[in-house]
Amino acid sequence: MSASPTARRLVPYITSREGEHPDYLSSLRGAYGPDGRLQLSYWNELQEDRDLRGVLWGRCSQTIGVDGLPAGRPRWRMVHPSRQRECMEQLRCQVCAQSARTRHGIVFLAGPHEVRSEDAVVRTAQPPVCLKHARAAAEQCPHLAGRPTVFLVQSAPLYGVIGTPYQYSGGGLQALPATDGALPYGHPGLRWYLASQMVRRLRAYTVIALGDLPGP
């Protein structure tokens, strides 16, 4: 989710800030993985560079204030990969980074034209929202246009990632055009993939009206 420049009181936790920059291409290399096959890696790779399924994630600096939260001018419509991953992995609210779990389920929002009623499978790269911020997110996020599809979800397993594929040749590493769709976990192409957004598959959900959301 991203907010419009006129709604500055609500800056989502996952929104990128000025001064936050991705790592250089030169920090990447091809290296042998645990299974003995070449894969995309960092020269000084850390455990947190890979997610729970072993996929490599793009590094991006963070500007954090004294309160421990992101600081700096928002870069509207841009999402910080590490904070998006954090909220998706831990099912935290994309606005405040607190737990989005409730006794009713977990709330996910989609744009008015993002999901068709006949879709059998719903996937999203938008982290959930807590009950406290669901209505504000729907009102202020231009992506939702004030008319979101509201999912009250009982189960949302991890599906895959969105990012940039790389190829390794005699000339070294080369980035290929970023993908629009998600690669599912287990896809062989993930060996040479740098993730930037995590995707969950929504299942066991109910579509409700925004006004029918329970109180926080």
Legacy VTK file of the C-alpha trace (Angstrom):
# vtk DataFile Version 3.0
C-alpha trace
ASCII
DATASET POLYDATA
POINTS 216 float
0.000 0.000 0.000
1.089 3.583 -0.597
-0.558 6.819 0.392
-1.083 9.937 -1.656
1.048 13.036 -1.015
-1.999 14.843 0.399
-2.540 12.248 3.134
0.706 12.677 5.000
-0.557 11.785 8.461
-0.639 8.098 7.562
2.677 6.804 6.243
2.660 3.017 5.957
5.520 1.188 7.614
6.354 -0.547 4.313
6.645 2.711 2.335
10.174 3.452 1.124
11.830 6.640 2.393
14.255 9.067 0.803
17.820 8.050 1.556
17.067 4.326 1.368
18.960 2.715 -1.498
19.382 -0.810 -2.869
22.748 -2.523 -2.685
25.086 -2.504 -5.678
25.154 -5.200 -8.339
28.802 -5.763 -7.430
27.705 -7.167 -4.063
26.234 -10.191 -5.861
28.013 -13.250 -7.187
27.416 -16.831 -8.214
28.336 -19.323 -5.489
27.745 -22.959 -4.698
24.758 -23.591 -2.476
24.236 -26.307 0.136
23.212 -28.744 -2.608
26.454 -28.176 -4.525
24.859 -26.213 -7.373
25.598 -22.635 -8.401
23.115 -20.009 -7.275
22.810 -16.254 -6.812
24.528 -15.140 -3.594
26.115 -12.177 -1.853
29.866 -11.973 -1.387
29.371 -11.477 2.361
26.042 -13.253 2.660
24.255 -13.221 6.024
21.587 -15.571 7.285
18.916 -12.856 7.104
19.591 -12.322 3.380
17.444 -15.379 2.661
13.836 -15.903 3.636
12.282 -18.926 5.313
12.288 -20.831 2.008
15.906 -20.026 1.125
15.251 -17.338 -1.516
17.753 -14.478 -1.730
16.388 -10.983 -1.059
17.501 -7.620 -2.361
19.313 -5.576 0.254
18.169 -2.011 0.809
19.369 0.472 3.400
16.932 1.748 6.012
16.567 5.142 7.647
15.343 4.499 11.164
14.425 7.230 13.665
15.019 7.337 17.406
11.630 5.668 17.901
12.817 2.649 15.954
10.462 3.360 13.027
11.261 4.440 9.453
12.130 8.128 9.117
12.537 10.536 6.230
10.358 11.828 3.423
8.125 9.069 2.047
8.750 7.836 -1.478
5.103 7.314 -2.305
4.185 4.223 -4.332
7.542 2.581 -3.551
7.740 -0.331 -1.133
10.754 -1.191 1.008
11.578 -4.875 0.348
12.760 -5.771 3.858
9.781 -4.178 5.576
7.334 -5.731 3.101
8.923 -9.124 3.734
8.774 -8.600 7.505
5.069 -7.796 7.419
4.235 -10.681 5.099
6.336 -13.285 6.910
5.054 -12.308 10.346
1.547 -11.212 9.268
2.018 -7.714 10.597
0.039 -4.634 9.611
1.620 -2.821 6.687
0.732 0.518 8.282
1.928 0.164 11.882
3.916 -3.134 11.822
1.900 -4.525 14.733
0.296 -7.954 14.551
-2.626 -8.103 12.109
-4.045 -11.275 13.686
-7.443 -10.975 15.341
-9.924 -13.437 16.802
-12.027 -12.881 13.661
-9.237 -13.597 11.178
-6.724 -11.495 9.236
-7.752 -8.576 7.030
-6.284 -8.179 3.532
-7.341 -5.377 1.177
-7.312 -5.437 -2.634
-8.043 -2.730 -5.184
-11.507 -2.570 -6.771
-10.288 -4.059 -10.071
-7.499 -6.252 -8.712
-9.556 -9.351 -7.996
-12.400 -10.731 -10.087
-15.285 -12.511 -8.434
-14.709 -15.558 -10.643
-11.075 -15.918 -9.595
-10.588 -19.293 -7.947
-7.183 -18.351 -6.501
-6.387 -15.024 -4.866
-2.745 -14.019 -4.439
-1.475 -10.754 -3.015
1.783 -8.923 -2.380
-0.052 -6.459 -0.134
0.602 -7.266 3.545
-2.424 -7.396 5.835
-3.784 -4.498 7.852
-4.846 -4.380 11.469
-8.412 -3.452 12.385
-7.232 -0.089 13.710
-5.817 0.992 10.336
-8.015 -0.873 7.830
-10.451 1.987 7.216
-7.742 4.649 7.056
-5.791 2.535 4.576
-8.884 2.113 2.398
-9.552 5.854 2.416
-6.013 7.144 1.861
-4.430 4.585 -0.457
-5.017 5.555 -4.123
-4.503 1.915 -5.122
-7.660 1.041 -3.202
-9.595 4.082 -4.467
-11.785 4.031 -1.355
-13.521 0.918 -2.730
-11.402 -2.025 -1.635
-12.249 -5.679 -1.711
-12.030 -6.695 1.939
-10.948 -10.234 2.719
-11.386 -11.648 6.206
-8.965 -14.544 5.979
-8.539 -17.654 8.086
-5.592 -19.052 6.117
-3.007 -17.293 3.922
-0.034 -19.573 3.211
3.129 -18.273 1.588
3.040 -18.639 -2.190
6.181 -17.108 -3.697
8.026 -13.897 -4.493
8.213 -11.081 -7.022
11.622 -9.792 -8.034
14.412 -9.744 -10.596
15.940 -12.772 -12.337
19.677 -12.900 -13.042
21.795 -14.888 -15.423
25.413 -15.945 -15.026
27.727 -16.140 -17.993
31.365 -15.647 -18.905
30.823 -11.913 -18.637
29.583 -12.201 -15.064
26.167 -11.547 -13.559
23.507 -9.758 -15.556
20.094 -8.605 -14.357
17.155 -9.513 -16.579
13.850 -7.595 -16.734
11.967 -7.770 -13.444
8.934 -10.030 -13.366
5.384 -8.763 -12.846
3.996 -12.053 -11.638
5.181 -14.120 -8.712
7.392 -17.170 -8.959
6.092 -19.874 -6.612
8.354 -21.339 -3.976
10.042 -24.418 -5.369
10.378 -22.939 -8.875
13.833 -23.746 -10.322
14.260 -20.147 -11.468
14.485 -18.970 -7.868
18.129 -20.075 -7.729
19.013 -16.984 -9.782
16.331 -14.654 -8.463
16.556 -11.596 -6.210
13.265 -11.137 -4.402
11.711 -7.764 -3.592
8.146 -8.655 -2.545
6.624 -11.684 -0.848
3.294 -13.105 -1.985
0.679 -15.012 -0.015
-2.241 -17.053 -1.308
-5.551 -16.265 0.360
-7.765 -19.206 1.178
-10.571 -19.933 3.636
-11.717 -16.312 3.416
-14.914 -14.303 3.438
-15.396 -11.140 1.359
-17.089 -8.504 3.478
-18.020 -4.824 3.205
-15.606 -2.331 4.707
-18.346 -1.139 7.047
-18.794 -4.674 8.359
-15.287 -4.897 9.766
-15.313 -5.594 13.503
-13.902 -2.924 15.776
-10.265 -3.092 16.914
LINES 1 217
216 0 1 2 3 4 5 6 7 8 9 10 11 12 13 14 15 16 17 18 19 20 21 22 23 24 25 26 27 28 29 30 31 32 33 34 35 36 37 38 39 40 41 42 43 44 45 46 47 48 49 50 51 52 53 54 55 56 57 58 59 60 61 62 63 64 65 66 67 68 69 70 71 72 73 74 75 76 77 78 79 80 81 82 83 84 85 86 87 88 89 90 91 92 93 94 95 96 97 98 99 100 101 102 103 104 105 106 107 108 109 110 111 112 113 114 115 116 117 118 119 120 121 122 123 124 125 126 127 128 129 130 131 132 133 134 135 136 137 138 139 140 141 142 143 144 145 146 147 148 149 150 151 152 153 154 155 156 157 158 159 160 161 162 163 164 165 166 167 168 169 170 171 172 173 174 175 176 177 178 179 180 181 182 183 184 185 186 187 188 189 190 191 192 193 194 195 196 197 198 199 200 201 202 203 204 205 206 207 208 209 210 211 212 213 214 215
